[in-house]
Amino acid sequence: MANKIEAKKVKKSDLKSYVRDIPDFPKKGIIFKDITPLLRDKDAFKKTINILAGKFKKENIEQIVAVESRGFIFGAALAYKLGTGFVPIRKKGKLPYKTQSITYQLEYGSDTLEVHEDALQPGARVLVVDDVLATGGTVRAVCDLLKQQKVNIVGVTFLIELRFLKGNSRLKDVPLYSILKY
């Protein structure tokens, strides 16, 4: 007889307890939200994916588009749960085929994101997934890149939204959902 694994009941209100603060990482003055305790707990991770799937299950999403790198964790699991395809958005030079790119400004400098030019069909219903919404610059760039591909962005979603950084102000043109708000 196989061992029965008991699943503990994790509620949405419990999920914050699986995120730990790491002061002064990656630099002094920043309090990093470490999601690895949530990822290693099968019930907390399952609850997270189930919440996101429940929020978007009626949206007829065709592709999950996720942002490198932690967005891939949530995006791939959500794509599996919703029965959709998965499209990675990567930093410049990481994708092997022909790409479309967008360069955007960071606090100190700039960065470039790319997607395969044939990754999405015009008109496709896509959901953008990442782990944390901070200033909104990266996801704004992703949305602008996707608009070049003429897709229908159904929404953007995150595990965590750092509201005090006001990243949501850069995403007013797309529906936004985050599970945990700080």
PyMOL commands that set and color helices and strands:
alter all, ss='L'
color gray80, all
select helices_A, chain A and resi 12-18+36-40+42-56+70-82+137-148+163-165+167-171
alter helices_A, ss='H'
color red, helices_A
select strands_A, chain A and resi 20-23+31-34+63-67+85-91+99-106+109-116+125-133+152-161+176-181
alter strands_A, ss='S'
color yellow, strands_A
deselect
rebuild
show_as cartoon
